[in-house]
Amino acid sequence: MRWMRKFRKLNELRIDLIKSLGIGLCSPMGTVVFMSALDRGYLRDKVGWEGFLIALLLLICGLKCISKVYAVAEDFDLLSERGDDDKSI
């Protein structure tokens, strides 16, 4: 059963890595939206449509990573087994 604990820990680390990647990929679109709310010309003057489309593509990839985290956690039943002190998923 010792290898099961190592396998569980490995899956938890994989979940944390994919979750961090997903949040990082979502941040360019968050920056574009935030800066556009503050400065009306930001999207048109500084980012342009190419930058907006790239940020949108990164947002989609980030959301796919975050949905993969939940799929992996459900597959290995890690959502119900996590302790009360660590509910980061």
FENWO-V637273 format. One record per helix or strand. SS is the DSSP state (helix for helix, strand for strand). FROM is the first residue (numbers start at 1). LEN is the number of residues. If there is no record, write none. Layout:
BEGIN
SS/FROM/LEN, SS/FROM/LEN
END
This chain:
BEGIN
helix/2/37, helix/42/34, helix/78/4
END
